[in-house]
Amino acid sequence: MSESFMHLFPADPRQPKPDWPRLRAALLTCGFLRDARVRDLDYVVVHNLWERIVEDRGRAHQGAPDSVRGFDTLLDELKSIDIVPRSFALDCRGFGIPDFISAMKGHGYLSQEFTFPEQEGFSPGPLYWELSSMEEPSDAANWGMEIYFEDFGANIFVASGEGFFHPPGIPGTDRICPDWQELLDRWYRDPTQQWIDPETGKGYGILDLDWDHTLAAGRCWLEIHTPAYLDGERAAGLLTELSGQAFNYAHRRI
């Protein structure tokens, strides 16, 4: 059974990222989000936490080992790469993510500026359903829907699902970009990189190409698990209005 996601992301990753606390407050106030709560420390969240910790410690490209599953294994692996001393002991029983972060800051193993917005999840609010092609169902709480903000620091992340290996179109033409894989390899390291169309001489970055809203890319995004019938165009328009910078959307299945 496939899973469905929608990503709402800044259209130009070369621009400064939106101020998440300000945007969060606006999305709650207008009713797009509701029911803020601390997320469970599942496999994805703990790996995201690892990525943010190693970036905070100046080790941004130190990938998370598969063994990282919870706070104890996270600490063990941080000790193995000398980010935390092997002598350090922390009883994590009963900890939530904010407790763990607070303890790490208190012992000087995270900067005081460290933030982890991924620790918080939201349910769709009434405006979410107004931007959808259906009314809020009475059993929506059982649909597994969750909304959360992800911040990748200085790195660019790319997400896609089924159909990713179909070449993207060149806007305004009936042609495709044949060199998109080579461009992607260059672009996510440096978003100023372009592919030059040999027929026109025009340059295109990855997000300038036509992916038919199947690819998300950026240094941050709002991710929606099980978006149901949300209109991506209208949702991206809302974030554009609230943040003051252009947003785009991608809908993917895995």
C-alpha positions as CSV (number, residue, x, y, z in Angstrom):
1,M,0.0,0.0,0.0
2,S,1.5,3.3,-1.0
3,E,1.9,6.4,1.1
4,S,1.1,9.9,-0.1
5,F,2.9,13.2,0.8
6,M,2.7,16.8,-0.2
7,H,5.6,19.2,0.1
8,L,5.2,23.0,0.2
9,F,8.6,24.6,-0.4
10,P,10.2,27.9,-1.2
11,A,10.4,28.2,-5.0
12,D,13.9,29.6,-4.9
13,P,16.3,27.9,-2.5
14,R,18.9,30.6,-3.2
15,Q,16.8,33.0,-1.1
16,P,16.8,33.2,2.7
17,K,14.6,30.6,4.3
18,P,11.2,31.8,5.7
19,D,11.1,32.6,9.4
20,W,9.5,29.4,10.7
21,P,8.3,30.7,14.1
22,R,6.6,33.6,12.4
23,L,5.1,31.4,9.6
24,R,4.0,28.8,12.2
25,A,2.1,31.4,14.2
26,A,0.4,32.7,11.0
27,L,-0.6,29.2,9.9
28,L,-2.1,28.5,13.3
29,T,-3.9,31.9,13.5
30,C,-5.5,31.5,10.0
31,G,-6.5,27.9,10.8
32,F,-4.4,26.0,8.3
33,L,-2.8,24.2,11.2
34,R,-4.1,23.2,14.6
35,D,-3.3,20.8,17.5
36,A,0.4,21.4,17.9
37,R,2.0,18.4,19.6
38,V,5.4,16.8,20.1
39,R,5.9,14.0,17.6
40,D,6.9,10.5,18.5
41,L,10.6,9.7,18.1
42,D,10.2,7.3,15.1
43,Y,12.9,6.3,12.7
44,V,12.6,9.3,10.4
45,V,12.4,11.9,13.3
46,V,15.5,10.5,15.1
47,H,17.5,10.5,11.9
48,N,16.4,14.1,11.2
49,L,17.5,14.9,14.8
50,W,20.9,13.3,14.1
51,E,21.3,15.4,11.0
52,R,20.6,18.6,12.9
53,I,22.9,17.7,15.8
54,V,25.9,16.9,13.6
55,E,25.4,20.1,11.6
56,D,25.3,22.1,14.8
57,R,28.6,20.4,15.7
58,G,30.2,21.3,12.4
59,R,29.9,17.8,11.0
60,A,27.1,18.4,8.5
61,H,28.0,15.4,6.2
62,Q,28.3,12.8,8.9
63,G,25.4,10.4,7.9
64,A,23.2,8.7,10.5
65,P,24.0,5.0,11.1
66,D,21.2,2.6,10.6
67,S,21.5,1.7,14.3
68,V,20.1,5.1,15.4
69,R,16.6,4.3,16.7
70,G,16.1,6.2,19.9
71,F,17.9,8.5,22.4
72,D,20.2,5.8,23.7
73,T,21.4,4.6,20.4
74,L,21.7,8.2,19.2
75,L,24.0,9.0,22.1
76,D,26.0,5.9,21.5
77,E,26.7,6.9,17.9
78,L,27.5,10.5,18.8
79,K,30.0,9.1,21.3
80,S,31.5,6.9,18.5
81,I,32.3,10.0,16.4
82,D,33.5,12.0,19.5
83,I,30.7,14.6,19.4
84,V,29.8,13.5,23.0
85,P,32.4,12.1,25.4
86,R,32.3,8.4,26.0
87,S,32.1,9.1,29.7
88,F,28.8,11.1,29.3
89,A,25.8,9.4,30.8
90,L,22.2,10.6,30.4
91,D,19.1,8.7,31.7
92,C,16.6,9.3,28.8
93,R,13.8,7.3,30.3
94,G,10.6,9.3,30.0
95,F,12.3,11.9,27.8
96,G,10.5,13.7,24.9
97,I,12.5,15.4,22.2
98,P,12.4,18.8,24.0
99,D,13.8,17.2,27.2
100,F,16.6,15.6,25.3
101,I,17.6,18.8,23.5
102,S,17.4,20.7,26.7
103,A,19.7,18.2,28.5
104,M,22.2,18.3,25.6
105,K,22.3,22.1,25.7
106,G,22.7,22.1,29.4
107,H,25.8,20.0,29.2
108,G,27.2,22.1,26.3
109,Y,26.8,19.4,23.6
110,L,24.5,21.6,21.6
111,S,24.6,25.3,20.9
112,Q,22.1,27.5,22.7
113,E,20.8,28.5,19.2
114,F,20.0,24.9,18.3
115,T,16.4,24.4,17.1
116,F,14.6,21.4,15.9
117,P,11.2,22.3,14.3
118,E,10.7,18.7,13.2
119,Q,9.9,17.8,16.8
120,E,6.4,19.3,16.4
121,G,3.5,18.0,14.3
122,F,0.1,19.5,13.5
123,S,-3.4,18.4,12.4
124,P,-5.2,20.1,9.4
125,G,-7.3,23.0,10.6
126,P,-10.5,24.4,9.1
127,L,-8.7,26.5,6.5
128,Y,-6.9,23.4,5.3
129,W,-10.2,21.8,4.4
130,E,-11.4,25.0,2.8
131,L,-8.5,24.7,0.4
132,S,-9.4,21.1,-0.3
133,S,-11.9,19.6,-2.7
134,M,-13.9,18.0,0.2
135,E,-15.3,18.9,3.5
136,E,-13.6,17.8,6.7
137,P,-14.6,14.2,7.3
138,S,-16.0,13.2,10.7
139,D,-13.3,10.5,11.0
140,A,-10.3,12.7,9.8
141,A,-8.5,11.9,13.1
142,N,-8.2,8.3,11.9
143,W,-6.7,9.1,8.5
144,G,-3.1,9.3,9.8
145,M,-2.7,12.9,8.6
146,E,0.2,14.9,10.0
147,I,1.9,18.2,9.0
148,Y,5.4,19.2,10.1
149,F,8.1,21.7,9.1
150,E,11.5,20.3,8.1
151,D,14.7,22.5,8.1
152,F,17.8,21.0,6.5
153,G,20.1,23.7,7.6
154,A,22.5,24.7,4.8
155,N,21.9,21.6,2.8
156,I,19.4,21.1,-0.1
157,F,17.2,18.0,0.1
158,V,15.3,16.6,-2.9
159,A,12.2,14.4,-2.6
160,S,10.2,12.6,-5.2
161,G,8.2,9.4,-5.6
162,E,6.8,7.3,-8.3
163,G,7.8,8.5,-11.8
164,F,10.9,10.3,-10.6
165,F,13.0,8.9,-13.5
166,H,10.8,10.4,-16.2
167,P,12.7,13.3,-17.7
168,P,11.3,16.7,-16.8
169,G,9.9,19.0,-19.6
170,I,11.4,22.2,-20.8
171,P,8.8,24.9,-20.1
172,G,7.0,26.3,-23.1
173,T,8.1,23.4,-25.4
174,D,7.2,19.8,-26.1
175,R,10.8,18.7,-25.4
176,I,12.4,17.2,-22.4
177,C,15.7,17.9,-20.6
178,P,17.9,14.8,-21.4
179,D,20.6,15.8,-19.0
180,W,18.5,16.2,-15.8
181,Q,20.4,13.7,-13.7
182,E,23.7,15.3,-14.4
183,L,22.2,18.7,-13.6
184,L,20.6,17.4,-10.4
185,D,24.0,16.1,-9.2
186,R,25.5,19.6,-9.7
187,W,22.5,21.7,-8.6
188,Y,21.8,20.3,-5.2
189,R,25.4,21.1,-4.2
190,D,25.1,24.5,-5.8
191,P,21.6,25.9,-6.8
192,T,23.1,28.4,-9.1
193,Q,24.1,25.6,-11.5
194,Q,22.1,25.4,-14.8
195,W,21.6,23.2,-17.8
196,I,21.9,25.2,-21.0
197,D,19.4,24.3,-23.7
198,P,21.5,23.8,-26.9
199,E,18.6,24.9,-29.1
200,T,17.9,28.2,-27.4
201,G,20.9,28.9,-25.2
202,K,18.5,29.5,-22.2
203,G,19.7,28.3,-18.8
204,Y,17.5,26.2,-16.4
205,G,18.0,25.2,-12.8
206,I,16.3,22.0,-11.5
207,L,13.2,23.9,-10.3
208,D,12.9,25.8,-13.5
209,L,12.1,22.6,-15.3
210,D,8.6,21.1,-15.5
211,W,8.3,18.2,-13.1
212,D,4.5,18.2,-13.2
213,H,4.6,18.8,-9.4
214,T,6.3,15.5,-8.6
215,L,9.6,16.8,-7.3
216,A,10.3,18.9,-4.2
217,A,13.7,20.5,-3.5
218,G,14.9,23.0,-0.9
219,R,16.6,23.8,2.3
220,C,13.3,23.5,4.1
221,W,9.7,22.6,3.5
222,L,6.3,21.9,5.0
223,E,5.6,18.2,4.6
224,I,2.1,16.8,4.8
225,H,1.6,13.1,5.4
226,T,-1.6,11.9,3.7
227,P,-2.7,15.2,2.3
228,A,-6.1,13.9,1.1
229,Y,-7.6,16.3,-1.3
230,L,-5.7,19.5,-0.5
231,D,-5.3,21.8,-3.6
232,G,-1.5,22.2,-3.8
233,E,-1.8,25.4,-5.9
234,R,-4.0,27.1,-3.3
235,A,-1.9,25.9,-0.4
236,A,1.3,27.2,-2.0
237,G,-0.5,30.5,-2.6
238,L,-1.3,30.7,1.1
239,L,2.3,30.2,2.1
240,T,3.4,32.7,-0.5
241,E,1.0,35.3,1.0
242,L,2.0,34.6,4.6
243,S,5.7,34.3,4.2
244,G,6.3,37.1,1.6
245,Q,8.2,34.7,-0.8
246,A,7.1,32.4,-3.5
247,F,6.2,28.8,-2.6
248,N,5.7,25.8,-4.9
249,Y,4.3,22.3,-4.2
250,A,5.0,18.7,-5.0
251,H,2.7,15.7,-4.6
252,R,4.4,12.3,-4.3
253,R,3.6,8.7,-3.6
254,I,6.1,6.1,-2.4
